[in-house]
Amino acid sequence: MLYFYKQITHPINNMHAYMHHFFKQLFAEASLVYNHGSLILPYFQTIIDHHDVLDQRLQVLFEAYMGLAVAEKVQVQQAYGNNNSIAQVCNNAIRPVKFDELPVGIRDPLKGLYGSRGVLYQMLTAKDNYDAVKKRCGSLKGHFESFRVHNPLSVCPFCGMENLLTDYDDTKNEYDHYLSKGDYPFYSINFNNLTPVCDYCNKAGNKGQKDIPFQPGTNLQVQDELYDPYSVAYPTHAIELTINASTTDLKKTLIAGRYP
Ligand SMILES: [Zn+2]
């Protein structure tokens, strides 16, 4: 990354907070009966009342979790803690946990909420429908406008070449899951893991769905150190460029280099 984004306060973070409460209660839950009273915050209840699919998937997850052995429950709790500690994951202090490393019985229920087609991200970012969600969490376009006011730099921090759209534009840039929501649970609606990127970086084959801590071609057991996109540490990295020109005809030299 060439620079770091500044995190902002926006109601879109409410969905993650609602789910955080759900998991906190789930991990402490003694009752085997799915019960809104302890699991669901009042504002979240209004969303669930309007969207049965979310209620059903939360219940499926609850029952799957309650069916796990004690050691498996601990595994899920650790995965939740690890994957929501994004700065430490980027520093290699913590290893992120993938769907396929979790107990078999809870993988699909978690994917139904957080995976590539998980309902949480879909509800939060859809342009239309889900009015109850928008009332509590605002829209992704609204988040983008506020984000760009607090992050006014023009170029994409990942490539340093393409311009980003601004809060004055009618459209917005796409948001990228820094750690892929297809590989890792609990990341799809955590906005510390979501960043606007330029169209070039968002294309398949560039950043796309790459599993950036464990890329093919590297030792897959060794986690790569990453930049935390919202780092406030600002490491003193700098780019130094030296050109040893043997000709002043750079255009001809570059073309010759590309097509020898
Ligand atoms: Zn870019």
py3Dmol code that shows the C-alpha trace and the ligand (Angstrom):
import py3Dmol

protein = """\
ATOM      1  CA  MET A   1       0.000   0.000   0.000  1.00  0.00           C
ATOM      2  CA  LEU A   2       1.171   3.508  -0.784  1.00  0.00           C
ATOM      3  CA  TYR A   3      -0.834   5.161   1.938  1.00  0.00           C
ATOM      4  CA  PHE A   4      -3.304   4.127   4.591  1.00  0.00           C
ATOM      5  CA  TYR A   5      -6.958   4.842   4.814  1.00  0.00           C
ATOM      6  CA  LYS A   6      -8.480   6.589   7.818  1.00  0.00           C
ATOM      7  CA  GLN A   7     -11.299   4.656   9.420  1.00  0.00           C
ATOM      8  CA  ILE A   8     -14.587   6.543   9.801  1.00  0.00           C
ATOM      9  CA  THR A   9     -17.582   6.342  12.077  1.00  0.00           C
ATOM     10  CA  HIS A  10     -20.726   5.424  10.128  1.00  0.00           C
ATOM     11  CA  PRO A  11     -23.965   3.559  10.949  1.00  0.00           C
ATOM     12  CA  ILE A  12     -23.015   0.856   8.442  1.00  0.00           C
ATOM     13  CA  ASN A  13     -20.828  -0.513  11.264  1.00  0.00           C
ATOM     14  CA  ASN A  14     -23.980  -1.241  13.261  1.00  0.00           C
ATOM     15  CA  MET A  15     -24.506  -4.587  11.529  1.00  0.00           C
ATOM     16  CA  HIS A  16     -21.107  -5.822  12.692  1.00  0.00           C
ATOM     17  CA  ALA A  17     -21.912  -4.560  16.201  1.00  0.00           C
ATOM     18  CA  TYR A  18     -25.249  -6.422  16.185  1.00  0.00           C
ATOM     19  CA  MET A  19     -23.505  -9.618  15.131  1.00  0.00           C
ATOM     20  CA  HIS A  20     -20.771  -9.071  17.711  1.00  0.00           C
ATOM     21  CA  HIS A  21     -23.439  -9.004  20.413  1.00  0.00           C
ATOM     22  CA  PHE A  22     -25.003 -12.161  18.954  1.00  0.00           C
ATOM     23  CA  PHE A  23     -21.697 -14.057  19.114  1.00  0.00           C
ATOM     24  CA  LYS A  24     -20.828 -12.754  22.574  1.00  0.00           C
ATOM     25  CA  GLN A  25     -24.149 -14.081  23.840  1.00  0.00           C
ATOM     26  CA  LEU A  26     -23.895 -17.309  21.832  1.00  0.00           C
ATOM     27  CA  PHE A  27     -20.474 -18.116  23.268  1.00  0.00           C
ATOM     28  CA  ALA A  28     -21.844 -17.632  26.803  1.00  0.00           C
ATOM     29  CA  GLU A  29     -25.199 -19.279  26.113  1.00  0.00           C
ATOM     30  CA  ALA A  30     -26.310 -22.148  28.322  1.00  0.00           C
ATOM     31  CA  SER A  31     -29.805 -22.673  26.893  1.00  0.00           C
ATOM     32  CA  LEU A  32     -30.191 -24.976  23.886  1.00  0.00           C
ATOM     33  CA  VAL A  33     -33.233 -23.015  22.702  1.00  0.00           C
ATOM     34  CA  TYR A  34     -32.795 -20.248  20.101  1.00  0.00           C
ATOM     35  CA  ASN A  35     -34.090 -17.163  21.862  1.00  0.00           C
ATOM     36  CA  HIS A  36     -34.110 -13.591  20.521  1.00  0.00           C
ATOM     37  CA  GLY A  37     -34.243 -12.160  24.041  1.00  0.00           C
ATOM     38  CA  SER A  38     -30.623 -12.774  24.872  1.00  0.00           C
ATOM     39  CA  LEU A  39     -29.070 -12.962  21.399  1.00  0.00           C
ATOM     40  CA  ILE A  40     -30.602 -10.066  19.524  1.00  0.00           C
ATOM     41  CA  LEU A  41     -30.245  -6.370  20.344  1.00  0.00           C
ATOM     42  CA  PRO A  42     -33.510  -4.352  20.085  1.00  0.00           C
ATOM     43  CA  TYR A  43     -32.447  -2.419  16.948  1.00  0.00           C
ATOM     44  CA  PHE A  44     -31.341  -5.668  15.309  1.00  0.00           C
ATOM     45  CA  GLN A  45     -34.739  -7.158  16.166  1.00  0.00           C
ATOM     46  CA  THR A  46     -36.454  -4.663  13.853  1.00  0.00           C
ATOM     47  CA  ILE A  47     -34.242  -5.907  11.000  1.00  0.00           C
ATOM     48  CA  ILE A  48     -34.896  -9.549  11.791  1.00  0.00           C
ATOM     49  CA  ASP A  49     -38.639  -8.899  12.001  1.00  0.00           C
ATOM     50  CA  HIS A  50     -38.531  -7.712   8.374  1.00  0.00           C
ATOM     51  CA  HIS A  51     -36.175 -10.362   7.022  1.00  0.00           C
ATOM     52  CA  ASP A  52     -37.034 -13.960   7.839  1.00  0.00           C
ATOM     53  CA  VAL A  53     -34.054 -15.292   5.903  1.00  0.00           C
ATOM     54  CA  LEU A  54     -31.675 -13.674   8.387  1.00  0.00           C
ATOM     55  CA  ASP A  55     -33.611 -15.030  11.359  1.00  0.00           C
ATOM     56  CA  GLN A  56     -33.552 -18.519   9.855  1.00  0.00           C
ATOM     57  CA  ARG A  57     -29.823 -18.451   9.195  1.00  0.00           C
ATOM     58  CA  LEU A  58     -29.066 -17.205  12.701  1.00  0.00           C
ATOM     59  CA  GLN A  59     -31.147 -20.046  14.114  1.00  0.00           C
ATOM     60  CA  VAL A  60     -29.347 -22.602  11.918  1.00  0.00           C
ATOM     61  CA  LEU A  61     -26.014 -21.249  13.139  1.00  0.00           C
ATOM     62  CA  PHE A  62     -27.161 -21.282  16.765  1.00  0.00           C
ATOM     63  CA  GLU A  63     -28.264 -24.916  16.550  1.00  0.00           C
ATOM     64  CA  ALA A  64     -25.103 -25.987  14.706  1.00  0.00           C
ATOM     65  CA  TYR A  65     -22.938 -24.314  17.367  1.00  0.00           C
ATOM     66  CA  MET A  66     -24.907 -25.911  20.200  1.00  0.00           C
ATOM     67  CA  GLY A  67     -24.363 -29.309  18.571  1.00  0.00           C
ATOM     68  CA  LEU A  68     -20.570 -28.999  18.692  1.00  0.00           C
ATOM     69  CA  ALA A  69     -18.304 -30.660  21.237  1.00  0.00           C
ATOM     70  CA  VAL A  70     -16.742 -28.364  23.845  1.00  0.00           C
ATOM     71  CA  ALA A  71     -13.338 -28.357  22.120  1.00  0.00           C
ATOM     72  CA  GLU A  72     -14.995 -27.484  18.800  1.00  0.00           C
ATOM     73  CA  LYS A  73     -16.842 -24.583  20.410  1.00  0.00           C
ATOM     74  CA  VAL A  74     -13.516 -23.253  21.665  1.00  0.00           C
ATOM     75  CA  GLN A  75     -12.154 -23.536  18.123  1.00  0.00           C
ATOM     76  CA  VAL A  76     -15.001 -21.380  16.781  1.00  0.00           C
ATOM     77  CA  GLN A  77     -14.554 -18.829  19.568  1.00  0.00           C
ATOM     78  CA  GLN A  78     -10.846 -18.543  18.804  1.00  0.00           C
ATOM     79  CA  ALA A  79     -11.539 -18.174  15.082  1.00  0.00           C
ATOM     80  CA  TYR A  80     -13.991 -15.367  15.805  1.00  0.00           C
ATOM     81  CA  GLY A  81     -11.429 -13.569  17.953  1.00  0.00           C
ATOM     82  CA  ASN A  82      -8.588 -14.108  15.485  1.00  0.00           C
ATOM     83  CA  ASN A  83     -10.459 -13.004  12.397  1.00  0.00           C
ATOM     84  CA  ASN A  84     -11.708  -9.824  13.977  1.00  0.00           C
ATOM     85  CA  SER A  85      -8.196  -8.795  15.045  1.00  0.00           C
ATOM     86  CA  ILE A  86      -7.259  -7.545  11.601  1.00  0.00           C
ATOM     87  CA  ALA A  87      -4.296  -5.373  12.611  1.00  0.00           C
ATOM     88  CA  GLN A  88      -2.669  -8.334  14.410  1.00  0.00           C
ATOM     89  CA  VAL A  89      -3.399 -10.645  11.475  1.00  0.00           C
ATOM     90  CA  CYS A  90      -1.619  -8.193   9.178  1.00  0.00           C
ATOM     91  CA  ASN A  91       1.360  -8.047  11.572  1.00  0.00           C
ATOM     92  CA  ASN A  92       1.587 -11.860  11.620  1.00  0.00           C
ATOM     93  CA  ALA A  93       0.857 -11.809  15.345  1.00  0.00           C
ATOM     94  CA  ILE A  94      -2.320 -13.825  14.754  1.00  0.00           C
ATOM     95  CA  ARG A  95      -3.215 -16.402  12.107  1.00  0.00           C
ATOM     96  CA  PRO A  96      -6.596 -15.959  10.390  1.00  0.00           C
ATOM     97  CA  VAL A  97      -8.817 -19.053  10.362  1.00  0.00           C
ATOM     98  CA  LYS A  98     -10.477 -20.340   7.181  1.00  0.00           C
ATOM     99  CA  PHE A  99     -13.931 -21.846   6.798  1.00  0.00           C
ATOM    100  CA  ASP A 100     -12.409 -25.230   5.988  1.00  0.00           C
ATOM    101  CA  GLU A 101     -10.356 -25.233   9.211  1.00  0.00           C
ATOM    102  CA  LEU A 102     -13.496 -25.067  11.360  1.00  0.00           C
ATOM    103  CA  PRO A 103     -15.589 -28.030  12.567  1.00  0.00           C
ATOM    104  CA  VAL A 104     -17.497 -29.458   9.595  1.00  0.00           C
ATOM    105  CA  GLY A 105     -20.920 -28.908  11.128  1.00  0.00           C
ATOM    106  CA  ILE A 106     -20.579 -25.144  11.396  1.00  0.00           C
ATOM    107  CA  ARG A 107     -18.983 -24.328   8.050  1.00  0.00           C
ATOM    108  CA  ASP A 108     -22.145 -24.070   5.946  1.00  0.00           C
ATOM    109  CA  PRO A 109     -24.160 -22.187   8.589  1.00  0.00           C
ATOM    110  CA  LEU A 110     -21.334 -19.623   8.772  1.00  0.00           C
ATOM    111  CA  LYS A 111     -21.097 -19.417   4.977  1.00  0.00           C
ATOM    112  CA  GLY A 112     -24.826 -18.690   4.870  1.00  0.00           C
ATOM    113  CA  LEU A 113     -24.111 -15.532   6.844  1.00  0.00           C
ATOM    114  CA  TYR A 114     -20.530 -14.572   5.948  1.00  0.00           C
ATOM    115  CA  GLY A 115     -19.427 -16.478   2.816  1.00  0.00           C
ATOM    116  CA  SER A 116     -19.268 -15.284  -0.794  1.00  0.00           C
ATOM    117  CA  ARG A 117     -23.062 -15.392  -0.999  1.00  0.00           C
ATOM    118  CA  GLY A 118     -23.685 -14.749   2.662  1.00  0.00           C
ATOM    119  CA  VAL A 119     -26.835 -12.830   3.509  1.00  0.00           C
ATOM    120  CA  LEU A 120     -25.218 -10.219   5.792  1.00  0.00           C
ATOM    121  CA  TYR A 121     -23.065  -8.488   3.161  1.00  0.00           C
ATOM    122  CA  GLN A 122     -25.830  -8.806   0.603  1.00  0.00           C
ATOM    123  CA  MET A 123     -28.346  -7.093   2.890  1.00  0.00           C
ATOM    124  CA  LEU A 124     -25.931  -4.372   3.902  1.00  0.00           C
ATOM    125  CA  THR A 125     -24.755  -3.431   0.409  1.00  0.00           C
ATOM    126  CA  ALA A 126     -27.734  -4.050  -1.891  1.00  0.00           C
ATOM    127  CA  LYS A 127     -28.840  -0.924  -3.736  1.00  0.00           C
ATOM    128  CA  ASP A 128     -32.512  -1.739  -3.371  1.00  0.00           C
ATOM    129  CA  ASN A 129     -34.696  -3.613  -0.876  1.00  0.00           C
ATOM    130  CA  TYR A 130     -33.764  -4.234   2.748  1.00  0.00           C
ATOM    131  CA  ASP A 131     -35.280  -0.914   3.905  1.00  0.00           C
ATOM    132  CA  ALA A 132     -35.128  -1.987   7.554  1.00  0.00           C
ATOM    133  CA  VAL A 133     -31.354  -2.465   7.182  1.00  0.00           C
ATOM    134  CA  LYS A 134     -30.870   0.916   5.509  1.00  0.00           C
ATOM    135  CA  LYS A 135     -32.842   2.621   8.253  1.00  0.00           C
ATOM    136  CA  ARG A 136     -30.391   1.336  10.889  1.00  0.00           C
ATOM    137  CA  CYS A 137     -27.191   1.086   8.875  1.00  0.00           C
ATOM    138  CA  GLY A 138     -27.426   3.587   6.003  1.00  0.00           C
ATOM    139  CA  SER A 139     -26.236   2.690   2.518  1.00  0.00           C
ATOM    140  CA  LEU A 140     -22.875   1.763   1.042  1.00  0.00           C
ATOM    141  CA  LYS A 141     -23.062   4.838  -1.220  1.00  0.00           C
ATOM    142  CA  GLY A 142     -23.601   6.992   1.861  1.00  0.00           C
ATOM    143  CA  HIS A 143     -20.617   5.347   3.516  1.00  0.00           C
ATOM    144  CA  PHE A 144     -18.505   5.975   0.412  1.00  0.00           C
ATOM    145  CA  GLU A 145     -19.373   9.682   0.358  1.00  0.00           C
ATOM    146  CA  SER A 146     -18.456  10.120   4.012  1.00  0.00           C
ATOM    147  CA  PHE A 147     -15.360   7.959   3.576  1.00  0.00           C
ATOM    148  CA  ARG A 148     -14.074  10.076   0.701  1.00  0.00           C
ATOM    149  CA  VAL A 149     -14.606  13.304   2.686  1.00  0.00           C
ATOM    150  CA  HIS A 150     -12.285  11.892   5.373  1.00  0.00           C
ATOM    151  CA  ASN A 151      -9.962  10.273   2.815  1.00  0.00           C
ATOM    152  CA  PRO A 152      -9.585  12.979   0.158  1.00  0.00           C
ATOM    153  CA  LEU A 153      -6.476  11.593  -1.561  1.00  0.00           C
ATOM    154  CA  SER A 154      -7.105  11.003  -5.220  1.00  0.00           C
ATOM    155  CA  VAL A 155      -5.268   7.832  -6.210  1.00  0.00           C
ATOM    156  CA  CYS A 156      -6.014   4.270  -5.173  1.00  0.00           C
ATOM    157  CA  PRO A 157      -3.682   3.331  -2.264  1.00  0.00           C
ATOM    158  CA  PHE A 158      -3.146  -0.197  -3.589  1.00  0.00           C
ATOM    159  CA  CYS A 159      -1.769   0.618  -7.057  1.00  0.00           C
ATOM    160  CA  GLY A 160      -1.009   4.327  -6.787  1.00  0.00           C
ATOM    161  CA  MET A 161      -2.029   4.834 -10.403  1.00  0.00           C
ATOM    162  CA  GLU A 162      -5.774   4.931 -10.919  1.00  0.00           C
ATOM    163  CA  ASN A 163      -7.983   7.703  -9.589  1.00  0.00           C
ATOM    164  CA  LEU A 164     -10.727   6.961  -7.123  1.00  0.00           C
ATOM    165  CA  LEU A 165     -14.174   8.458  -7.549  1.00  0.00           C
ATOM    166  CA  THR A 166     -15.090  11.276  -5.184  1.00  0.00           C
ATOM    167  CA  ASP A 167     -18.018  12.101  -2.923  1.00  0.00           C
ATOM    168  CA  TYR A 168     -19.289  14.396  -5.730  1.00  0.00           C
ATOM    169  CA  ASP A 169     -19.667  11.532  -8.213  1.00  0.00           C
ATOM    170  CA  ASP A 170     -23.008   9.848  -8.844  1.00  0.00           C
ATOM    171  CA  THR A 171     -21.414   6.420  -8.496  1.00  0.00           C
ATOM    172  CA  LYS A 172     -18.830   4.955  -6.133  1.00  0.00           C
ATOM    173  CA  ASN A 173     -15.837   2.664  -6.334  1.00  0.00           C
ATOM    174  CA  GLU A 174     -16.277  -0.986  -5.487  1.00  0.00           C
ATOM    175  CA  TYR A 175     -15.310  -2.207  -2.022  1.00  0.00           C
ATOM    176  CA  ASP A 176     -12.778  -4.978  -1.715  1.00  0.00           C
ATOM    177  CA  HIS A 177     -12.625  -7.531   1.086  1.00  0.00           C
ATOM    178  CA  TYR A 178      -8.954  -7.261   2.011  1.00  0.00           C
ATOM    179  CA  LEU A 179      -9.094 -10.820   3.379  1.00  0.00           C
ATOM    180  CA  SER A 180     -11.455 -12.718   1.150  1.00  0.00           C
ATOM    181  CA  LYS A 181     -14.959 -13.375   2.441  1.00  0.00           C
ATOM    182  CA  GLY A 182     -14.939 -16.590   0.393  1.00  0.00           C
ATOM    183  CA  ASP A 183     -12.038 -18.041   2.397  1.00  0.00           C
ATOM    184  CA  TYR A 184     -12.480 -16.617   5.884  1.00  0.00           C
ATOM    185  CA  PRO A 185     -15.529 -16.386   8.163  1.00  0.00           C
ATOM    186  CA  PHE A 186     -16.477 -13.256  10.120  1.00  0.00           C
ATOM    187  CA  TYR A 187     -14.852 -10.834   7.636  1.00  0.00           C
ATOM    188  CA  SER A 188     -17.648  -9.878   5.266  1.00  0.00           C
ATOM    189  CA  ILE A 189     -19.179  -6.957   7.221  1.00  0.00           C
ATOM    190  CA  ASN A 190     -16.214  -5.844   9.309  1.00  0.00           C
ATOM    191  CA  PHE A 191     -15.317  -2.508   7.721  1.00  0.00           C
ATOM    192  CA  ASN A 192     -11.752  -2.757   8.992  1.00  0.00           C
ATOM    193  CA  ASN A 193     -11.528  -5.414   6.262  1.00  0.00           C
ATOM    194  CA  LEU A 194     -13.379  -3.431   3.573  1.00  0.00           C
ATOM    195  CA  THR A 195     -11.686  -0.821   1.414  1.00  0.00           C
ATOM    196  CA  PRO A 196     -12.686   1.122  -1.693  1.00  0.00           C
ATOM    197  CA  VAL A 197     -10.391   0.163  -4.581  1.00  0.00           C
ATOM    198  CA  CYS A 198     -10.017   1.436  -8.132  1.00  0.00           C
ATOM    199  CA  ASP A 199     -11.529  -0.458 -11.067  1.00  0.00           C
ATOM    200  CA  TYR A 200      -8.117  -1.743 -12.119  1.00  0.00           C
ATOM    201  CA  CYS A 201      -7.347  -3.304  -8.726  1.00  0.00           C
ATOM    202  CA  ASN A 202     -10.845  -4.737  -8.481  1.00  0.00           C
ATOM    203  CA  LYS A 203     -10.508  -6.706 -11.746  1.00  0.00           C
ATOM    204  CA  ALA A 204     -10.144 -10.475 -11.565  1.00  0.00           C
ATOM    205  CA  GLY A 205      -6.469 -11.321 -11.894  1.00  0.00           C
ATOM    206  CA  ASN A 206      -5.387  -8.268  -9.937  1.00  0.00           C
ATOM    207  CA  LYS A 207      -6.428  -8.189  -6.281  1.00  0.00           C
ATOM    208  CA  GLY A 208      -9.768  -9.892  -6.977  1.00  0.00           C
ATOM    209  CA  GLN A 209     -10.421 -12.839  -4.680  1.00  0.00           C
ATOM    210  CA  LYS A 210      -6.767 -13.563  -3.919  1.00  0.00           C
ATOM    211  CA  ASP A 211      -6.000 -15.129  -0.581  1.00  0.00           C
ATOM    212  CA  ILE A 212      -3.355 -12.529   0.181  1.00  0.00           C
ATOM    213  CA  PRO A 213      -1.812 -13.998   3.386  1.00  0.00           C
ATOM    214  CA  PHE A 214      -1.274 -17.388   1.687  1.00  0.00           C
ATOM    215  CA  GLN A 215      -0.788 -16.882  -2.034  1.00  0.00           C
ATOM    216  CA  PRO A 216      -0.100 -19.781  -4.411  1.00  0.00           C
ATOM    217  CA  GLY A 217       3.568 -19.973  -5.295  1.00  0.00           C
ATOM    218  CA  THR A 218       4.614 -19.172  -1.726  1.00  0.00           C
ATOM    219  CA  ASN A 219       5.021 -21.482   1.244  1.00  0.00           C
ATOM    220  CA  LEU A 220       1.362 -21.899   2.095  1.00  0.00           C
ATOM    221  CA  GLN A 221       2.217 -22.670   5.722  1.00  0.00           C
ATOM    222  CA  VAL A 222       3.900 -19.297   6.153  1.00  0.00           C
ATOM    223  CA  GLN A 223       1.683 -16.289   6.453  1.00  0.00           C
ATOM    224  CA  ASP A 224       2.783 -13.216   4.500  1.00  0.00           C
ATOM    225  CA  GLU A 225       3.118  -9.967   6.403  1.00  0.00           C
ATOM    226  CA  LEU A 226       0.516  -7.512   5.147  1.00  0.00           C
ATOM    227  CA  TYR A 227      -0.155  -3.836   5.437  1.00  0.00           C
ATOM    228  CA  ASP A 228      -3.125  -3.083   7.637  1.00  0.00           C
ATOM    229  CA  PRO A 229      -5.175  -0.811   5.334  1.00  0.00           C
ATOM    230  CA  TYR A 230      -6.265   1.269   8.337  1.00  0.00           C
ATOM    231  CA  SER A 231      -2.904   1.384  10.084  1.00  0.00           C
ATOM    232  CA  VAL A 232      -2.222   4.442  12.192  1.00  0.00           C
ATOM    233  CA  ALA A 233       1.408   3.427  12.656  1.00  0.00           C
ATOM    234  CA  TYR A 234       2.528   4.848   9.316  1.00  0.00           C
ATOM    235  CA  PRO A 235       5.776   2.941   8.885  1.00  0.00           C
ATOM    236  CA  THR A 236       8.551   5.048   7.441  1.00  0.00           C
ATOM    237  CA  HIS A 237       8.630   3.226   4.134  1.00  0.00           C
ATOM    238  CA  ALA A 238       9.515   5.258   1.067  1.00  0.00           C
ATOM    239  CA  ILE A 239       9.791   4.565  -2.625  1.00  0.00           C
ATOM    240  CA  GLU A 240      13.119   5.442  -4.235  1.00  0.00           C
ATOM    241  CA  LEU A 241      13.388   5.465  -8.000  1.00  0.00           C
ATOM    242  CA  THR A 242      16.642   5.750  -9.904  1.00  0.00           C
ATOM    243  CA  ILE A 243      16.852   5.975 -13.688  1.00  0.00           C
ATOM    244  CA  ASN A 244      20.202   5.251 -15.315  1.00  0.00           C
ATOM    245  CA  ALA A 245      19.473   6.618 -18.771  1.00  0.00           C
ATOM    246  CA  SER A 246      21.778   5.690 -21.617  1.00  0.00           C
ATOM    247  CA  THR A 247      19.495   7.449 -24.083  1.00  0.00           C
ATOM    248  CA  THR A 248      17.123  10.373 -23.925  1.00  0.00           C
ATOM    249  CA  ASP A 249      14.697   8.611 -26.287  1.00  0.00           C
ATOM    250  CA  LEU A 250      12.724   6.898 -23.513  1.00  0.00           C
ATOM    251  CA  LYS A 251       9.720   6.084 -25.694  1.00  0.00           C
ATOM    252  CA  LYS A 252      11.829   4.170 -28.196  1.00  0.00           C
ATOM    253  CA  THR A 253      13.758   2.417 -25.419  1.00  0.00           C
ATOM    254  CA  LEU A 254      10.580   1.317 -23.618  1.00  0.00           C
ATOM    255  CA  ILE A 255       8.968  -0.009 -26.794  1.00  0.00           C
ATOM    256  CA  ALA A 256      12.146  -1.821 -27.696  1.00  0.00           C
ATOM    257  CA  GLY A 257      12.165  -3.334 -24.196  1.00  0.00           C
ATOM    258  CA  ARG A 258       8.610  -4.524 -24.485  1.00  0.00           C
ATOM    259  CA  TYR A 259       8.927  -5.897 -28.037  1.00  0.00           C
ATOM    260  CA  PRO A 260      12.550  -6.976 -28.427  1.00  0.00           C
TER     261      PRO A 260
END
"""
ligand_1 = """\
1
ZN
Zn -5.814 0.490 -7.652
"""
view = py3Dmol.view(width=600, height=400)
view.addModel(protein, "pdb")
view.setStyle({"model": 0}, {"cartoon": {"style": "trace"}})
view.addModel(ligand_1, "xyz")
view.setStyle({"model": 1}, {"stick": {}})
view.zoomTo()
view.show()
